[in-house]
Amino acid sequence: MKVQVIASVDELEKVTPFKVDCLLWGTRKIPETYGYLGFVMGDGFYLKMVCEEKDPLRTYANNQDPVYRDSAMEAFFMFEPEKGRDVHSTYLNFEANANGALLAAYGKGRIYRSYFTSEEMELFGCKAVVEKEKWSISLRIPIMVLEKIYGPLELKEGSSFTCNFYKISETQEIEHYASYSPIKSDIPSFHMPEYFETATIVIE
């Protein structure tokens, strides 16, 4: 995956979109889901994900609510300050519903995760927009927050990290699971950094 350097968030939708279309664990169909990821030098990453879904389930309204029980889109990232990345490194999860409620945390596994502070949640600036035929979420991941977790990161052209993006609902009536990068596991879980895709920052 290539992550293009952009001058500002205004250029985000000019980058090549990625698609969340790997159906998982018995899922037969999901609404078309795609996104845009760009990097502003010295600032951070900007993400927008779009789902062509009418009237998405959105019962949760507060940050750190279990939004995966609604209709949700998610983005997981893992960075590395040193060489020798392994599957036990710390990774970040960002999960949001159509109310703009954001579940965000970091850690080395599915349990015992650390939640971001309210000040950090403000910096992410998660916003949701619901339209007649689709809905979207947008957020910012500042370098300063990443460096609080990982220590100094030299994020520049050629730098790489790993990530994956998801569409989910755990509510039985509309239950579905899909990812950007395939997850080759019989166990339903998005918390599998061994299946994250390598992403490289590029200037085009």
Beta strands, then each sheet from edge to edge (+ up, - down):
strand 1: 2-5
strand 2: 18-19
strand 3: 22-23
strand 4: 33-40
strand 5: 44-51
strand 6: 72-78
strand 7: 91-97
strand 8: 102-107
strand 9: 114-115
strand 10: 127-130
strand 11: 135-142
strand 12: 160-169
strand 13: 176-179
strand 14: 197-202
sheet 1: 2+ 4- 1- 14- 12+ 6- 7+ 8- 9+
sheet 2: 2+ 4- 1- 14- 12+ 13- 3+
sheet 3: 2+ 4- 5+ 11- 10+
end
